[in-house]
């Protein structure tokens, strides 16, 4: 088991290093921060731009800049924002809790929606309720997340002013962004739960449990659901990465004070340190979650440790 964990940790470290290298290089293709910072300052010469680049450390070779950034990361220093000189670590510390809260609430809400519906569809295979659930999940898969977010704002904030349209006004502001993400996630999860439950319900031990006279609810939730939980947990853990990616758009639509909004604003202002820091931290979160899923899977199923 120790060798399995070490192998997965080394893979995770490699992924994070690859992400930081790719992001550090790609972000420099988005434009010149010196030009963005000099806008509105009147007549700017090329020498002025060079001075700004030198002050930001952008006149050094890329390899030197990257090694300097990685050296700072090893000491917990993400650098300082080009706009205002605020510590990137402080900006991330303010935004990360909001993103994680939105992600976990969305995932939990998705589980509460998809598991009962998936089980219902599997138990009622071929019946009207099964067809209706499958159609609804297909419709959910067809919705772009930003469109669904805008429709919820139109319905629940404008047509029926029940919820705040954007920003943070307390826990109630979490409802619409979390519901948007949960609907998108549930569309896939319902189909997964249905498929795994259909396979499990056809197993011999389920027929034995029913022949013993156990109640159907006990058979479904204690025996069938428990045994198909491994692929569900694995998929939902891997799904967390896509969830974080989708949150970037959702946060911007709802003006949510999280990492997505921070990264989006950094792209617009060519703020390299902020964008590098946000992507690095989000990559770390995704890698850690997937690492924990791998380890949990290895504990539950020893056969996985040999792969």
N, C-alpha and C positions, 0 to 999 in steps of 0.2 A: 504493500500500500504506500509506503514511503517513496519508493521509486516512481510510482504512478503520479503522486502529488508533485514531486520534484520535476518530473517531465512536463506536467501541465503548467507549473509555475514558470519554467524556462520558456515554454511556448508563449505564455502571456507576456513575459518581459520582451521577447523578440517582437511581438505584435505592437506593443507600446512604442518601442524604439522605431519601428518602421513607420508608425503613424506620425510620430513627432518629426521624423525626417521628411516624410512626404508633405506634411502640412507646412513645415518651415520653408520648404522650397516652393510649394504651390502658392502660398500666400504672397510671395514676392512677385508673382505674375499678375496680381490683381491691380497693380498701379503703384504710383509713387507717393508715399506719405508726405514727402516734402511739398509736393504740389498741393495736396489737400490742406496742409497746415498753413500754406502761404496764401490761400484764397482769401480775398477781402483785405489783403495787406497793401494794396496799391501796386506800384510797379516793382516787380521782382526780377532780378537778373539771375543768370545761370550760376554766378558765384554765390548769390544768396541761397539758392537751392542746394548747392554743394555744402555750404556751411551748415544748413539744416540737417542734411544727411550725415555729416560728420558728427554733429551734436547728438544724433540718434544712434550713432554707431553703424549706420548703413553703408558707410564708405569702405568697410572692411570686406574681405572675401567671404563668400557664403559659408565656407567650411569653418572659418573663425567665428562667425556669428552663431552658427549652429552649436559648436562646441561650447561657446560661452553660455548659450541658452541652456544646454544640458547640464553644464556645471552649476548654474543657478538652480536648476530643478533638484539636483542632488542635495542642495541645502535648503530646499523649500522656497526658493525665490523665483517667482514667475516674471520678474522684471516690473517695469513701470509703464503705464499707458502713455502713448505718444500725446494724447489729448489730455492735458492737465497734470500729467505726472503722477496720477494716483497709482498705488500699488495694485498690480493685477491680482495678487493673492487676496487682497481685501475685496475687490470687485467680485471675484469668484466666490469668496466666502459669504457674501451677501446674496448672491444669485443661486448658488447650488441648492440650498435647502428648499427653495420654492420649486425648482425643477424636480428634485427627488420626490417631494410631496405630491406633485401633480402626477408623476410617473407611477408611483406606487398606488395612489388612489385610483387612477385610471385602470391599472392592471387588476386591482382587487374588485373594482366594479365590473370589469369585463368577466372575471371568474364567476361572480354572483349572477351575471346574466347568462353566460354561455353554458355553464355546467348543467343547470336545470333544463334549459332548452335542448341541449344536446342529448341528455338522457331521455327526455320526452320524445324527441324525434326518433331515437333508436328503439325505444319501447313500442312506439306507434308506427313502426316502419311501414311505408306504403299507404298509410292512412292520411286523412285530410290534414291533421295537425302536423304530421311529418312533412308533407308537401309545403304547407304554409311556412314552416320554420326554414326549410331549405330555400324557398323563394326569398324570404326576408334576408337570409344570410347572403344570398347572391346580390340582392339589392344593396346591402351594406358594403359588400366588396367593391361595388361600382361607384361609390361615393368618394370623390376626392376629399381629403380631410379639411382643406381650407373652405371648400364649398359648403360642406356640412356645418362647419363652424359659423360661417356667415348666415346660413339658414336658421340656425339656432338663435343667433343674435337677433335676426329679424323677427322670429316667432316669440321668443321669451323675453326680449328686452324692448322691442319696439311695438309689435302688435299687441302683446300682452306684457306690460312692464312688470315682470315678476323678479327678474334677476339683473344685476348690474352688467352692462355690456362689456366692460373691460376694466383692467387694473385690479387692485386689491382693496376690497372694502370689507374684509373679514372672510370667514370660512364660506359664506354664501357665494363669493366670487369664484370658488373652486368648482362649483357645480357644472357650469357650461363647458369649460375646457376639459374637465375630467369626463363628462358625459360624451363629448365629441370623440375623444380618444377611445373610450370604452366601446362605443358603437362600432368603430372601425376594427378594433381588436376582436370583438365578439363575433363579427361576421366570419372570421377565420376560425376562431376557437370553437364555435358551435359545430362546424363541420368536422373538426378534429375529434371533439368529444363524441359526436354521433358515430364516426367511423370506428374509433377504438372501442366504444361500448358495444357496437354490433359484433365485433370480433370476440370480445370477452363474453358476451351473453351466449355465444354459440359453443363455449368451452364446456367440457364434460363436468367440471366441478360445479358449474352453475346449475346444470340439470340435477346434480346430486343434491345441492342445497335446496332446490325447489321440491325435490322428491321427499325431503325430510319434513316438509310442511312449513318451512320458514316463510314469514311474511314477505311479500314482494318488495317492500321498501327496504327490508333488511338485506335481501338478496342484491338489490341494486346498489345500495349505498355502502354496505359493509363489505360485501364480497366483490362485486363487479367493479365498482368505482375505485376501490382501493388497489385492485390489480392492474387497472389501466391508468393509474395516476403517474407512473414513471414516465411514459412518453409525453403526457400532458405537462408535467413539471419541466421536463427537458425542453419541450418546444416553447413553453411560456418564458423560460429563462433566456432562451435564444431570441425570443420575440422582444425581449427587453431592449435589445440593440435597435431594432426597428422603431420601437416606441420612443426611444430617446431622439432618433432622427426625425420622427414625425412631430415631436414636441416643438422643435425649432420653429416650424410653420405655425403651429397652434398658438404658441406663446406670442408670436408677433401679431396674429389676428386679434387676440384678446389682450394685448399689451400686458402680458403676464411678466412679472419682474424676475425672470429666471435666466438660465444660461442661454437659451435660444435667442431671447431678445438681446442679451449682451453680445452674443456672437454676430447677430444680424447687424447691429449698430457698428460693431468693429469692422465688418466687411465694408459697410458704407463709408466709413471714415479712414479705411486702410490702416487701422490700428493693429499692426502686426503682433505686438506682445499680448494684447487682449485676446485676439483670435487664436493665437497659438496656445495660450493658456486654457481657454475654454474648450477647444478641441482635445487637448491633451487630457484634461480632467474628465471630459465625457468619455473619451476612449478608455481611461482607467476604470471608470465606473462600469462600462460595458464589459471590459475584460475581467474585472473582479467578479461580476455577477455570473458570467459564463464559466469562470474558473470554479466558483462555488457549486454551480450546477454539475460540472464535470466530476468534481470530488464527491458530491452527494450521489451521483449516478454510480460512480465506482464503488461506493460503500454499499449501495443497495444491490448492485449486480456485479459480483466479482469478476465476471467474464470480461467486463469493460476494461479492467486494469491491464490486460495483456495486449491491448490495442495501441 
